[in-house]
Amino acid sequence: MRKLLLALTLLNALAPLVRAGDDARARLLAEIKALLARPSLNAAFNYIDRSRDAILREWIAITEINAPSGKERERAEFVKRLLSGYKLDQVYYDRTGNLVAVRKGTGGGPTVVIDAHLDTVFQEGLKIKAEVRDGRVYAPGIGDDTRNIEAMLAALRALDAANVRTKGDLIFLFTVEEETALRGAREFIKDNKERINYYIALDGGYEGFTYGGIGIKWFRHHFIGPGGHTRSRTPPYSATLPLARAVARIYELPLPSDPPTHLNIGMLGGSEVVNAKAADAWFTVDLRSTSNEVIADLERKIAAIIAEEAQRAAMQARTELLSNTPAAQIPGMRQSPLVLTAEAVHLALGFENPPITPTASNNSNAALLAGLPAISTGAAPCGDAHALTEWCEIEPIYKGIKKVIALAVALAQLDER
């Protein structure tokens, strides 16, 4: 009974705070709706509606230029030629190879970075040909991330056509090497952190957005044995035996759903020929969670399994750390001006109950790790990412581009002087 009374007392104490929060959200939503009803924003949105066919053609053209991670320059040059016709104050490559387009504000507003990555996961030399059917466009990379490259380009053209000016600077950032190590975003942020107020990574998602970064840790684990011919004395066995045992045990590890946690073993290697016992058998592990503590716990458990299986097979074990991006969770971020504004923009545009989660796995992680307010969202619903069968729905991208425009203007502040 005492606990129940305490709980009721706490609820009563918190009720005014909840109501105050709801009132603030309602006021912000009304402000965003009023902003989107301004003639200049209507003109920008109308430009998108008039340009649908051109947007789709350009989206496809960008996608058909393959851009493996680290080899993005051909696609970047295509985008740069397009940018040369826009009302921009600067267009340049930075020291890392990112393409940067600056639309300066009139002064007195926050600087907003809007980012989409140029690179894909596909191999060099892949010939890409997009196909449109049944309301979708199919092509490797069509969603990850050329839908958002095109959204940025179309948003820029719409802002120009409608003569929209913002108080703060808008920096449209086309980054390299997102798929491998977020290198382009990391280096840009390192060089420009002091001038950035808000960072928007356009990548996955459509109906909602993320405001925290999931931790990602990649390993390559090796089992080292003596090797030998198929007909040589057994034991010793091929190093693939402890590998197989370890993989099976690792996949039996329980993964919490809260915090969201994922594990994948995506790559395996062994002998170079069929008739040899592997002297070095290896596999990769991809660990992801919004909790660095959960990742560390799984890392310890996997290390113990590997040590046990190596000892059982009388072999050695070796581990390489391939990549480490810690979980990036900024306290209070859910109630920050950036997140509340992004939520209001989604609601004002008709996205009902937008999913808002702390589970980004993209360039926004780099910004959050640097302590910058950051979100990630996307301009269209897509599927089969990182596969040759990748696709996106076409019709929603036009609303997605309007979302990019709305976020940019709401955050950088419209100047109607």
C-alpha positions in Angstrom: 0.0 0.0 0.0 2.8 2.4 0.9 4.5 1.7 -2.5 1.2 2.4 -4.3 0.8 5.7 -2.5 4.3 6.7 -3.3 3.7 5.9 -7.0 0.5 7.9 -7.1 2.3 10.8 -5.4 5.0 10.8 -8.0 2.5 10.6 -10.8 0.7 13.6 -9.4 3.9 15.5 -9.1 4.9 14.7 -12.7 1.5 15.5 -14.2 2.2 19.3 -14.5 5.5 18.6 -16.2 3.9 16.2 -18.7 1.1 18.8 -19.5 3.8 21.5 -19.9 5.7 19.3 -22.3 2.5 18.5 -24.3 1.7 22.2 -24.5 5.2 23.1 -25.8 4.9 20.4 -28.4 1.5 21.7 -29.5 2.9 25.2 -29.8 5.8 24.1 -31.8 3.6 22.0 -34.1 1.5 25.1 -34.7 4.6 27.1 -35.5 5.8 24.6 -38.0 2.4 24.3 -39.7 2.4 28.1 -40.0 5.9 28.1 -41.5 5.0 25.5 -44.1 1.9 27.6 -45.1 4.1 30.6 -45.9 4.0 31.6 -49.6 7.7 30.9 -50.1 7.5 27.4 -48.7 4.4 26.7 -50.8 6.3 27.9 -53.9 9.2 25.5 -53.0 6.8 22.6 -52.5 5.0 23.4 -55.8 8.4 23.4 -57.6 8.8 19.8 -56.4 5.4 18.8 -57.7 6.1 20.3 -61.1 9.5 18.6 -61.3 8.6 14.9 -60.7 9.7 13.5 -64.0 13.0 15.4 -63.9 13.6 14.3 -60.4 13.1 10.6 -61.2 15.4 10.9 -64.3 18.2 12.5 -62.3 17.8 10.0 -59.4 18.3 7.2 -61.9 21.2 8.9 -63.7 23.1 9.3 -60.4 22.4 5.7 -59.3 23.7 4.3 -62.6 27.1 5.8 -61.8 28.7 3.1 -59.6 30.5 4.6 -56.6 32.3 1.9 -54.5 33.4 3.2 -51.1 36.7 5.0 -51.6 36.1 5.4 -55.3 33.3 8.0 -55.4 34.9 10.7 -57.6 33.0 9.9 -60.9 29.6 10.2 -59.1 30.9 13.3 -57.2 31.9 15.0 -60.4 28.4 14.4 -61.9 26.9 16.0 -58.8 29.3 18.8 -58.8 28.4 19.7 -62.4 24.8 19.9 -61.4 25.6 22.1 -58.4 27.5 24.6 -60.6 24.1 25.8 -61.9 22.6 26.5 -58.4 22.7 29.6 -56.3 25.5 28.5 -54.0 28.2 30.5 -52.4 30.8 27.7 -52.4 31.2 24.3 -54.0 34.4 22.5 -53.3 36.1 19.2 -52.4 37.6 19.1 -48.9 40.8 17.3 -48.0 39.0 14.0 -47.5 37.2 14.1 -50.9 33.8 15.1 -49.6 31.9 17.4 -51.9 30.7 20.5 -50.0 28.0 23.0 -51.2 27.4 26.0 -49.0 24.2 28.2 -49.2 25.0 31.1 -46.9 22.3 32.6 -44.8 21.6 36.2 -44.2 23.0 36.0 -40.7 21.9 35.3 -37.1 20.7 31.8 -37.5 22.2 28.3 -36.8 24.3 26.5 -39.3 22.7 23.3 -40.5 24.6 20.4 -42.2 22.5 18.1 -44.4 24.4 15.0 -45.4 24.0 12.2 -47.9 26.8 9.7 -48.7 28.1 9.2 -52.2 29.4 5.7 -51.8 27.9 2.2 -52.2 28.8 -1.3 -51.0 29.0 -2.7 -54.6 32.1 -3.8 -56.3 34.1 -1.8 -58.8 33.1 -2.4 -62.4 29.4 -3.3 -61.7 27.2 -2.1 -64.5 24.0 -0.6 -63.1 20.8 -0.2 -65.0 17.7 1.0 -63.2 14.3 -0.5 -64.0 11.0 1.2 -63.2 7.9 -1.0 -62.7 4.8 -1.1 -60.6 5.5 2.2 -58.9 9.0 1.3 -57.8 12.5 1.8 -59.2 15.0 -1.1 -58.9 18.7 -0.7 -59.0 21.7 -1.4 -56.7 22.2 1.7 -54.5 18.9 3.3 -55.5 18.0 3.8 -51.9 21.4 3.7 -50.1 22.0 6.5 -50.7 21.1 8.0 -54.0 17.5 8.7 -53.0 18.9 11.2 -50.5 21.5 12.6 -52.9 18.7 13.4 -55.2 16.6 14.8 -52.4 19.3 17.2 -51.5 19.7 18.4 -55.1 16.0 18.8 -55.6 15.7 20.6 -52.3 18.4 23.1 -53.3 16.7 23.7 -56.7 13.3 24.3 -55.0 14.8 26.7 -52.5 16.4 28.6 -55.4 13.2 28.6 -57.5 11.2 30.0 -54.6 13.8 32.5 -53.5 13.8 31.1 -50.0 16.5 32.6 -47.7 17.5 31.3 -44.3 19.2 33.2 -41.5 21.6 30.4 -40.9 24.0 28.7 -43.4 22.9 25.5 -45.1 25.8 23.1 -45.8 24.9 20.3 -48.2 27.5 17.7 -47.7 28.0 14.7 -50.1 30.3 12.4 -48.1 32.7 9.6 -49.0 33.3 6.3 -47.3 30.2 6.1 -45.2 29.8 2.4 -45.8 33.2 1.5 -44.6 34.1 3.7 -41.6 32.1 6.9 -41.7 35.4 8.5 -42.7 34.1 11.4 -44.7 31.7 12.6 -42.0 34.3 12.1 -39.3 36.9 14.2 -41.0 34.5 16.9 -42.0 33.2 17.2 -38.4 36.8 17.2 -37.1 37.6 20.2 -39.4 34.3 22.1 -38.9 32.8 21.2 -35.5 32.9 24.7 -34.1 30.7 26.1 -36.9 28.0 23.3 -36.9 24.8 23.7 -34.8 22.7 20.9 -36.2 23.6 17.8 -38.3 21.1 15.8 -40.4 22.2 12.6 -42.0 19.9 11.5 -44.8 20.2 7.8 -45.0 17.8 5.1 -43.9 14.2 5.6 -42.8 11.3 7.7 -44.2 8.4 7.9 -41.8 10.4 8.8 -38.8 14.0 9.5 -37.6 16.7 8.6 -35.2 18.4 10.8 -32.6 21.0 8.5 -31.1 23.7 6.3 -32.6 24.0 2.6 -32.2 27.4 1.2 -31.3 29.1 -0.9 -33.9 32.2 -3.1 -33.4 33.7 -5.3 -36.0 36.2 -8.2 -35.4 38.0 -10.8 -37.4 38.7 -13.9 -35.3 41.3 -16.5 -36.4 42.0 -20.1 -35.5 45.6 -21.0 -36.3 46.5 -24.7 -36.7 49.3 -26.8 -38.4 47.3 -27.3 -41.7 48.2 -30.2 -43.9 46.9 -32.3 -46.7 43.4 -34.0 -46.6 45.2 -37.4 -46.3 47.6 -36.3 -43.6 47.1 -37.8 -40.1 44.1 -36.5 -38.3 44.0 -35.0 -35.7 45.2 -32.4 -36.1 42.1 -31.2 -37.9 41.5 -28.3 -40.2 41.2 -25.0 -38.3 37.7 -24.8 -39.7 36.6 -27.3 -37.0 37.0 -24.9 -34.0 35.7 -22.1 -36.2 32.5 -24.1 -36.9 32.0 -24.9 -33.3 32.6 -21.3 -32.2 30.2 -19.9 -34.8 27.5 -22.3 -33.6 28.0 -21.3 -30.0 28.1 -17.6 -30.7 24.8 -17.7 -32.5 23.3 -19.3 -29.3 24.2 -16.3 -27.2 21.0 -14.5 -26.0 20.7 -10.9 -27.4 18.6 -8.3 -25.5 15.8 -6.6 -27.4 16.1 -3.6 -24.9 18.5 -2.1 -25.5 18.3 -3.1 -29.2 21.2 -5.4 -29.9 22.3 -7.3 -33.0 25.0 -9.8 -33.9 26.1 -11.1 -37.4 28.8 -13.4 -38.7 29.0 -12.3 -42.3 32.4 -13.5 -43.6 34.3 -16.7 -43.4 37.7 -17.8 -44.8 39.9 -20.9 -44.7 42.2 -22.9 -47.0 42.8 -21.7 -50.5 42.3 -25.1 -52.0 39.9 -28.0 -51.5 42.5 -30.6 -50.5 44.2 -28.7 -47.7 43.4 -28.4 -44.1 43.1 -24.8 -43.2 46.0 -23.5 -41.2 44.2 -20.2 -40.7 40.4 -20.2 -40.5 38.7 -16.9 -39.8 35.3 -15.3 -39.4 34.0 -11.8 -38.8 31.7 -10.6 -36.1 29.6 -7.5 -36.4 28.2 -6.4 -32.9 25.7 -3.6 -32.7 23.8 -2.1 -29.7 22.7 1.2 -28.3 24.6 0.2 -25.1 28.4 0.1 -25.0 28.1 -2.1 -21.9 26.1 -4.8 -23.8 28.7 -4.8 -26.6 31.5 -5.2 -24.1 29.7 -8.1 -22.4 29.1 -9.9 -25.7 32.8 -9.2 -26.7 33.9 -10.9 -23.5 31.6 -13.9 -24.0 32.7 -14.4 -27.6 36.4 -14.1 -26.6 35.8 -16.9 -24.0 34.1 -19.2 -26.6 37.0 -18.7 -29.0 39.6 -19.4 -26.3 37.8 -22.6 -25.3 37.4 -23.9 -28.8 41.0 -23.1 -29.6 42.2 -25.0 -26.5 39.8 -27.9 -27.3 41.4 -28.3 -30.8 44.9 -27.7 -29.6 45.2 -24.6 -31.7 46.0 -20.9 -31.3 43.5 -18.0 -31.6 44.1 -14.5 -32.7 41.6 -11.5 -32.9 41.7 -8.4 -35.0 39.6 -5.3 -34.3 38.5 -4.0 -37.7 36.3 -1.1 -36.7 34.9 0.5 -33.5 32.2 3.1 -33.4 30.9 3.5 -29.8 27.2 4.0 -29.2 26.5 7.7 -29.2 23.7 8.7 -26.8 23.6 12.3 -25.8 21.6 12.8 -22.5 18.4 14.7 -22.9 18.6 14.5 -26.7 15.0 13.3 -27.0 13.8 16.6 -25.7 16.3 18.8 -27.5 15.2 21.6 -29.9 16.5 19.6 -32.9 14.5 16.4 -32.1 11.3 18.3 -31.1 11.5 20.4 -34.3 12.1 17.3 -36.5 9.1 15.6 -34.8 6.9 18.6 -35.5 8.0 18.7 -39.1 7.1 15.0 -39.6 3.7 15.6 -37.9 3.0 18.8 -39.9 3.7 16.9 -43.2 1.2 14.1 -42.3 3.5 11.4 -40.9 1.3 10.0 -38.2 3.0 8.7 -35.1 6.5 8.9 -36.6 8.9 6.3 -35.2 11.6 8.1 -33.2 14.4 5.9 -32.0 18.1 6.2 -30.7 19.3 3.5 -33.2 21.1 5.3 -36.0 23.9 3.5 -37.9 25.2 6.1 -40.3 27.0 9.4 -40.5 24.8 10.9 -37.7 26.8 8.6 -35.3 30.0 10.6 -36.1 28.2 13.9 -35.3 26.7 12.5 -32.1 30.1 11.1 -31.0 31.5 14.6 -31.4 28.8 16.0 -29.2 26.8 17.6 -32.0 23.0 17.5 -32.0 22.2 15.1 -34.9 19.4 13.1 -36.4 19.0 10.8 -39.4 16.1 10.2 -41.7 15.4 9.4 -45.3 13.5 10.7 -48.3 11.7 7.5 -49.5 10.8 4.0 -48.3 13.1 1.5 -49.8 14.0 -2.2 -49.4 16.7 -4.8 -50.1 19.5 -2.4 -49.1 23.0 -3.6 -50.0 21.6 -6.1 -52.5 21.4 -6.2 -56.3 17.6 -6.3 -55.9 17.5 -3.0 -54.0 14.3 -0.9 -54.7 12.5 2.3 -53.7 8.9 3.4 -54.0 8.8 6.4 -56.3 5.7 8.4 -55.2 6.9 9.1 -51.6 10.2 10.7 -52.6 8.4 13.9 -53.5 7.0 14.2 -50.0 10.4 13.2 -48.7 12.1 16.0 -50.5 9.6 18.4 -49.0 10.6 17.0 -45.6 14.2 17.9 -46.3 13.2 21.4 -47.3 11.0 21.8 -44.2 13.8 20.6 -41.9 16.3 22.9 -43.5 14.2 26.0 -43.3 12.8 25.3 -39.8 16.2 24.7 -38.3 18.2 27.4 -40.2 15.2 29.9 -39.7 13.3 31.5 -42.5 14.3 35.1 -43.3 11.4 36.9 -45.1 13.0 40.4 -45.0 
